Amino acid sequence: MLVVIATLTVKSGKKAELFAFAQDLITATRAEQGCISYVLLDNPYDAGVCVFLEEWADKQALERHLTTSHIREWRQKSAELLTGKIDVKLYQGDETKL
């Protein structure tokens, strides 16, 4: 399993607009083959930050996701709502029983 944590810095007063705009992206992404989970989380301690938390079956599923039309549209339109680049971190994980 591949976990993605993508941290977004949102322009002042634009977070509600970003979350509303992200709903179509989230719905389309969750329907993709290999998507285990895909959520946009608000940071309650920093009004300008939110995080996409994603789980993918494997790297190939993530790579397919990055070529979809809904991701292209998201990148283009969300740029108006964000400051700077999105900070993306990838983690490889295996399910274990504790």
C-alpha positions in Angstrom: 0.0 0.0 0.0 1.1 3.5 -0.8 0.1 6.5 1.4 0.2 10.0 0.2 0.1 13.1 2.4 -0.2 16.2 0.4 -0.2 19.5 2.4 -1.8 22.5 0.8 -1.5 26.1 1.9 -4.7 28.0 1.1 -5.0 31.7 0.4 -6.7 33.7 3.1 -10.5 33.3 3.1 -10.4 30.6 0.3 -10.6 27.4 2.3 -14.4 26.9 2.0 -14.2 27.5 -1.7 -11.3 25.0 -2.0 -13.3 22.3 -0.1 -16.4 22.9 -2.2 -14.3 22.7 -5.4 -12.6 19.5 -4.2 -15.9 17.5 -3.8 -16.0 16.4 -7.5 -12.3 15.5 -7.4 -12.8 13.4 -4.3 -15.9 11.6 -5.7 -14.1 10.8 -9.0 -10.9 9.7 -7.3 -12.6 7.4 -4.9 -14.1 5.6 -7.9 -10.7 4.9 -9.4 -9.3 1.4 -9.5 -6.6 1.1 -6.8 -7.9 3.9 -4.6 -8.3 2.7 -1.0 -9.2 6.0 0.5 -9.0 9.7 -0.4 -10.0 12.5 1.9 -9.3 16.2 2.3 -8.7 17.1 6.0 -8.9 20.6 7.5 -6.2 21.6 9.9 -8.0 23.1 12.9 -4.8 24.6 14.3 -3.8 26.5 11.1 -6.5 28.3 9.1 -4.4 28.3 6.0 -3.5 24.6 5.8 -5.4 21.4 4.8 -4.2 18.0 3.8 -5.1 15.3 1.3 -4.7 11.9 2.9 -4.6 9.2 0.2 -4.2 5.4 0.3 -3.4 3.6 -3.0 -3.1 -0.1 -3.7 0.2 0.5 -5.4 2.4 3.0 -7.2 0.8 2.2 -10.5 -2.6 3.1 -9.2 -1.3 6.5 -8.0 0.5 7.1 -11.3 -2.8 6.4 -13.2 -4.6 8.8 -10.9 -2.1 11.5 -11.8 -3.0 11.3 -15.5 -6.8 11.6 -15.0 -8.8 14.5 -16.4 -10.1 15.4 -12.9 -6.6 15.8 -11.5 -5.6 18.0 -14.5 -8.7 20.1 -13.9 -7.9 20.3 -10.1 -4.4 21.4 -10.7 -5.4 24.1 -13.1 -8.3 25.6 -11.0 -7.0 25.1 -7.5 -3.9 27.1 -8.3 -6.0 30.2 -7.9 -6.8 29.2 -4.3 -3.4 28.0 -3.1 -0.2 29.7 -2.2 3.0 28.0 -3.3 3.5 24.4 -4.2 1.7 21.4 -2.7 4.1 19.5 -0.3 3.7 15.8 -1.2 5.1 13.0 0.9 4.9 9.3 -0.1 5.0 6.4 2.4 5.2 2.7 1.6 3.2 0.5 4.0 2.2 -3.1 4.6 -0.8 -4.1 6.6 0.1 -5.7 9.9 -1.8 -6.9 12.9 -0.6 -5.5 16.2 
